[in-house]
């Protein structure tokens, strides 16, 4: 059930924020379906080790993308994980032609279990999957 406070906050958003929120919500459903039904078809991009050049004109859009993904993750009835968020960020960044990097890393937790994590960075700033990258062994970097 939709909370009336959340509905009120949604209507206070700008048109750009509302549109991006709705697009991101749709992308969250798409990402969820892809990872559950066709995980072998999911691609984060091409492997890279170079740093993409960032144009400061993209900064407002990066903030909107960060906001939309965080808002959808918090308010989604489904549980979205870091890989879903990274996949949504990839799609949005490609659409807006914003250079991004997705990191896939692994660490060993206190129970000696391997734990994987995905995070997205644009211009050395986190967009999704906030973490301390030094705690992970990076397996791949995608653009």
Long-range contacts (C-beta under 8 A, 24 or more apart in sequence): 6-75, 16-64, 17-64, 17-67, 17-68, 20-64, 20-65, 20-67, 20-68, 20-92, 21-68, 21-71, 21-72, 23-68, 23-92, 24-65, 24-68, 24-69, 24-71, 24-72, 24-88, 24-92, 25-72, 25-76, 27-87, 27-88, 27-91, 27-92, 28-72, 28-73, 28-76, 28-78, 28-80, 28-84, 28-88, 29-78, 31-80, 31-84, 31-87, 31-88, 32-78, 32-80, 32-84, 34-87, 35-83, 35-84, 35-87, 42-87, 44-86, 44-87, 44-90, 44-102, 44-104, 44-118, 44-140, 44-142, 45-90, 45-102, 45-142, 45-143, 46-142, 46-143, 47-140, 47-141, 47-142, 48-101, 48-141, 48-142, 48-143, 49-141, 50-143, 51-101, 52-99, 52-100, 52-101, 52-143, 53-99, 54-99, 54-122, 54-123, 58-96, 58-98, 58-122, 59-123, 61-96, 61-98, 62-98, 62-122, 62-123, 62-125, 62-127, 65-89, 65-92, 65-93, 65-96, 65-98, 65-127, 66-127, 66-128, 68-92, 69-127, 69-128, 82-117, 82-118, 82-119, 82-128, 82-129, 83-118, 85-118, 85-120, 85-128, 85-129, 86-118, 86-119, 86-120, 86-128, 86-129, 88-128, 89-120, 89-127, 89-128, 90-120, 90-142, 93-120, 93-122, 98-122, 99-143, 100-127, 100-143, 101-141, 101-142, 101-143, 102-141, 102-142, 102-143, 103-129, 103-133, 103-136, 103-138, 103-140, 103-141, 103-142, 104-138, 104-139, 104-140, 104-141, 104-142, 105-133, 105-136, 105-137, 105-138, 105-139, 106-136, 106-137, 106-139, 107-135, 107-136, 107-137
